[in-house]
Amino acid sequence: MSEHPNDPLYGKTLKSVVEYLVEQYGFEKLGADIKINCFVDNPSVSSSLKFLRRTPWAREKVEELYIATIKSGRPRAM
């Protein structure tokens, strides 16, 4: 039995979360929904990871969007 069966982030890396969201929404929609420069100004997964690892509030918003997206089974309308 898994230690964290109800935690959708358990076992997920930040990189996999960001890559999933970019695949679902694209950087343009992510930047519109979550107002952070790493999704707007010359966006890349690499630059986003660097910023999110240093910025807890932004990482929390990204993780919330990921959870909402996977729970709904489809991208959230933005």
N, C-alpha and C positions, 0 to 999 in steps of 0.2 A: 504494500500500500504506500502511496506517495505521502511524503511529509506535508505537502501543501496542495491538496487536491483542488481547492477552491481559488487558488491564486493564479490568475491567467498570466502573470509575469514570471512565475516560477520556472526556472530553466531557460528563460529567454535572455539573450544578450541585448544590450542597448542597440548594438549594430543591427541585429535581426529585427528589432522593433522599428527602427528608423527605416530600414530597407522595405519593410512591409508597408509602412505608411506612405513612403514615396511611390511604391508600386500602385497602391490603392488610390492615392489622391494627386500625386505629383507635387513638386516643390511650390508651384504657384498657389495651389489651393491650401497647402499647409501654411504657407506664409500669410495667406489671407485669414486663416482661422486662428493660428497661433502667431502672434505678432513678435517674431524674433528674426533678427537680421540673417542668421545662418540659413534660413529658408527663403530669404528674399534676395540678398546681395551676393551674387556669384555662388549659388548654393551647390553643395556637394555632400555626400554622406560623410566623408572624412571631416570636413569643417563643422558639420552639424554635430558629430560625435564629440569633437574637441570642446565645443561650446556647451553641449548638454552635460558633459561630465563635470564641468566647472560651475554649472548654474542649476542648483536644485529646483527652483521654481519652474524653470523652462522644461526640465526633464519631467517634472510631475505633470505638466500639461500634455506633453507628448505621450506619457504613459497612460494618462486618462483617455486621450483620444484613441490610443491603441486598444484599450480595454473596451471602450464603447463600440469600436468598429468590430472587434471579434465577437462580442456578445450579440450584436445585431445581425451578424452573418453577412453584412455588406457595408460598404462605405456609408458613413453618415452624410446626409445632405449638408453642404456648407454654403 
